[in-house]
Amino acid sequence: MFEKAEILIVDDMPEHIAFAGTILRNEGFRVLGATSAKAALKMMEKSKPHLVLLDIKMEGMDGLELCRHFKSDEETKEIPVIFMTSESDPAMIKKGFELGCCDYVVKPFTKEELLARVKTHLEIYSKRRKLEAANNELSLFCSAISHDLRSPLNVTQMLADTLKKDISAGNTE
């Protein structure tokens, strides 16, 4: 699963994208990079990554606003967002979680920390999608069973109603 996962890294510092991208590519991930929120939004129109690594402090639209945008869009709201930033203000971190990020990696980070967080959230994302698909199948199955059970009951009800009318009319044959 991880070899096929696509990760979008959004950071206004190309060297940060290159560093994290190298770590992730060496693990078999496909990596996209965007140096602005505007570029990230354009990429999201064409491709829906499995995870987003997002810097908070960027020129123009910051990472918090971009996260808000991702989480308000039906097509991207389920994609996990991990903030990858040097921001350490607790209020800012709290705001990121309130906007829908699922984790936070402090720069500078270690290869092991980044990979552990990325793999954990990709696994959670994958399992959530499988669970949603299973729930949809179960719902369809229950609807079909409900329909199949109602048909004989409806026939039985109609026969009972007919017998009741016949008995009320005095027909006992």
C-alpha positions as CSV (number, residue, x, y, z in Angstrom):
1,M,0.0,0.0,0.0
2,F,2.7,2.5,1.0
3,E,4.6,2.1,-2.3
4,K,1.6,3.4,-4.2
5,A,0.7,6.2,-1.8
6,E,1.0,9.7,-3.2
7,I,2.1,12.5,-0.8
8,L,1.8,16.2,-1.4
9,I,4.4,18.4,0.4
10,V,3.5,22.1,0.6
11,D,6.2,24.4,1.8
12,D,7.5,27.7,0.5
13,M,11.1,26.5,1.0
14,P,12.0,24.2,-2.0
15,E,14.9,22.7,0.1
16,H,12.4,21.5,2.7
17,I,10.3,19.9,0.0
18,A,13.5,18.3,-1.4
19,F,14.6,17.0,2.0
20,A,11.3,15.4,3.0
21,G,10.7,14.3,-0.6
22,T,14.0,12.4,-0.7
23,I,13.2,10.6,2.5
24,L,9.7,9.6,1.3
25,R,10.8,8.6,-2.3
26,N,13.5,6.4,-0.8
27,E,10.7,4.6,1.0
28,G,8.7,4.1,-2.2
29,F,6.2,6.9,-1.9
30,R,5.2,9.1,-4.9
31,V,5.9,12.7,-3.9
32,L,4.4,15.9,-5.3
33,G,5.7,19.3,-4.2
34,A,4.1,22.8,-4.1
35,T,5.9,25.9,-3.0
36,S,2.6,27.9,-2.4
37,A,-1.0,27.3,-1.4
38,K,-2.1,28.4,-4.9
39,A,0.1,25.7,-6.5
40,A,-1.2,23.1,-4.0
41,L,-4.8,23.9,-4.9
42,K,-4.0,23.5,-8.6
43,M,-2.4,20.2,-7.9
44,M,-5.4,19.0,-5.9
45,E,-7.7,19.8,-8.9
46,K,-5.7,17.2,-10.9
47,S,-4.7,14.7,-8.3
48,K,-5.9,13.7,-4.9
49,P,-2.9,12.6,-2.8
50,H,-3.3,10.1,0.0
51,L,-1.7,12.5,2.5
52,V,-0.6,16.2,2.7
53,L,2.5,17.5,4.6
54,L,1.9,21.1,5.1
55,D,3.9,24.0,6.4
56,I,2.0,26.6,8.5
57,K,4.1,29.7,7.7
58,M,3.9,30.5,4.0
59,E,3.6,33.7,2.0
60,G,0.1,34.5,0.7
61,M,-2.3,31.9,2.0
62,D,-0.8,30.2,5.0
63,G,-1.0,26.5,5.9
64,L,-3.8,27.0,8.3
65,E,-6.0,28.6,5.7
66,L,-5.0,26.0,3.2
67,C,-5.9,23.2,5.6
68,R,-9.3,24.9,6.2
69,H,-9.8,24.9,2.5
70,F,-8.9,21.2,2.1
71,K,-11.2,20.2,5.0
72,S,-14.2,22.2,3.7
73,D,-14.0,20.6,0.3
74,E,-16.0,17.3,-0.1
75,E,-13.4,15.9,-2.4
76,T,-10.4,16.5,-0.1
77,K,-11.8,16.6,3.4
78,E,-10.9,13.0,4.3
79,I,-7.2,13.4,3.2
80,P,-5.0,13.4,6.2
81,V,-3.0,16.6,6.8
82,I,0.2,16.6,8.8
83,F,1.7,20.0,9.7
84,M,5.4,19.9,9.1
85,T,6.6,23.2,10.5
86,S,8.9,25.0,12.9
87,E,5.9,26.7,14.5
88,S,5.8,25.9,18.2
89,D,3.2,28.3,19.5
90,P,0.6,26.1,21.4
91,A,-2.3,28.3,20.2
92,M,-1.2,27.8,16.6
93,I,-0.8,24.1,17.1
94,K,-4.3,23.9,18.7
95,K,-5.8,25.9,15.8
96,G,-4.2,23.5,13.3
97,F,-5.9,20.5,15.1
98,E,-9.2,22.4,15.3
99,L,-9.0,23.0,11.5
100,G,-8.6,19.2,10.9
101,C,-4.9,18.4,10.8
102,C,-4.2,14.9,12.2
103,D,-0.7,15.4,13.3
104,Y,2.3,17.7,13.7
105,V,6.0,17.2,12.9
106,V,8.4,19.8,14.2
107,K,11.2,21.0,12.0
108,P,14.0,19.9,12.1
109,F,12.6,16.4,12.2
110,T,14.3,13.0,12.0
111,K,13.8,10.6,9.1
112,E,12.3,8.0,11.6
113,E,9.8,10.4,13.0
114,L,8.6,11.6,9.7
115,L,8.2,8.1,8.3
116,A,6.5,6.8,11.5
117,R,3.9,9.6,11.4
118,V,3.4,9.3,7.6
119,K,3.0,5.5,7.7
120,T,0.7,5.6,10.7
121,H,-1.7,8.2,9.1
122,L,-1.6,6.4,5.7
123,E,-2.6,3.2,7.5
124,I,-5.4,4.9,9.4
125,Y,-6.6,6.5,6.1
126,S,-6.6,3.2,4.3
127,K,-8.4,1.4,7.0
128,R,-11.0,4.1,7.3
129,R,-11.7,3.9,3.5
130,K,-12.0,0.1,3.7
131,L,-14.4,0.5,6.7
132,E,-16.5,3.0,4.8
133,A,-16.7,0.7,1.8
134,A,-17.6,-2.3,4.0
135,N,-20.3,-0.1,5.7
136,N,-21.7,0.8,2.3
137,E,-21.8,-2.8,1.2
138,L,-23.5,-3.8,4.5
139,S,-26.1,-1.1,4.0
140,L,-26.9,-2.3,0.5
141,F,-27.1,-5.9,1.7
142,C,-29.4,-4.9,4.6
143,S,-31.7,-3.0,2.1
144,A,-31.8,-6.0,-0.2
145,I,-32.6,-8.4,2.7
146,S,-35.2,-6.0,4.1
147,H,-36.9,-5.9,0.6
148,D,-36.7,-9.7,0.3
149,L,-38.3,-10.2,3.7
150,R,-41.0,-7.7,3.1
151,S,-42.3,-9.3,-0.1
152,P,-43.5,-12.6,1.5
153,L,-44.9,-10.7,4.5
154,N,-46.9,-8.4,2.1
155,V,-48.4,-11.5,0.4
156,T,-49.2,-13.0,3.8
157,Q,-50.8,-9.7,4.8
158,M,-52.9,-9.6,1.6
159,L,-54.1,-13.2,2.1
160,A,-55.0,-12.4,5.7
161,D,-56.9,-9.3,4.7
162,T,-58.8,-11.4,2.0
163,L,-59.7,-14.1,4.5
164,K,-60.8,-11.5,7.0
165,K,-63.1,-9.9,4.4
166,D,-64.5,-13.3,3.3
167,I,-65.2,-14.2,7.0
168,S,-66.9,-10.9,7.6
169,A,-69.0,-11.3,4.4
170,G,-70.1,-14.8,5.6
171,N,-68.1,-16.7,3.0
172,T,-66.6,-19.7,4.9
173,E,-65.8,-22.0,2.0
